[in-house]
Amino acid sequence: MTQAPADGPPLARLFAIAYQALIDGLHDRLQAQGWTDVRPAFGFVLLAARDHPTSVTEVAALMGITKQAASKLVNAMVSGGYLCHGADPRDRRQRPAVLTSRGEELLAAVERIYGELEDGWAEVIGASHVRSMRGDLIRVLSDPGDGQLPPVRPPDAELAEPR
């Protein structure tokens, strides 16, 4: 069995802790700002819908859940006003999820809050270290062929379920 590096715990553990701290901080602040019905899974779907109208099948693949669970998730987001059902001009049976202005407002609030949380990190380690960390992670995580970051996916399908 391999020992942890002498300079600290494995990066995977640190990234998991950092991810959870950021997500918890985000949802605490969203709640405080009145976004009381937002579940962790919403962000992944909103990001996908921001890029293009998204089918339930695409949501299921993105989230690693069944089509039935994806349909429930999309319907909850439609009920909350974050998405609406669009129309597919090629197939009238398809009703892709489309981002609404409320969904755009939520994404804007999330970006602001993430900025505030990163400002908190900058107070601890310095803004230049946060910028450097972001640049290093982009370099490490980007596809060597096209330089693009992979899509953001939930770490666990349980995110689709209510807390």
Residue, then its C-alpha position, 0 to 999 in steps of 0.5 A: m500500500t502506498q503512503a500519502p505524500a509527505d507534504g499532505p493528504p492526497l489531492a483527491r481528498l483535498f479537492a473533495i473537501a474543497y468541492q463540498a465546502l464550496i457547494d455547502g457555502l453556495h447553497d447556504r448563501l442561496q437559501a439566505q438570498g431566498w432561493t429556497d427550492v434550489r437543489p444541488a442538481f439544478g446547477f448541472v442542468l442549468l449549465a447544460a440548458r444555458d448552452h442549448p435546449t436540453s432533452v430529458t435523455e441528455v439530462a439523464a446521461l449528464m446526471g447518470i440517472t434514469k430518464q424517469a428521474a431526469s424527467k422528475l428533475v426537469n419537471a421540478m425545475v419547470s415548476g420552479g420557473y428555472l426551465c420551460h419546455g421548448a419545442d423541437p422543430r424536427d420532432r414535435r414529440q420532443r420538448p427540450a428544457v430551455l433556460t428561463s429568465r429566472g434560471e438565468e437569474l439563478l446562474a448569475a446569483v451562483e456566479r456572484i456567490y462563487g466569486e464571494l467564496e473565492d474572495g474568502w479563499a483569497e483572504v487566506i492565501g492571497a488573490s495571486h495564489v487563487r489566480s495561479m490555482r485556477g490557471d494550473l487547474i485549467r491546464v491540468l484538466s483541459d483536453p490536450g487535443d482541443g484545450q477545452l475543459p470537460p463538461v461539469r458533471p455531478p460527482d454522484a447521482e444522489l445529487a438529483e434527489p432532494r436533501 
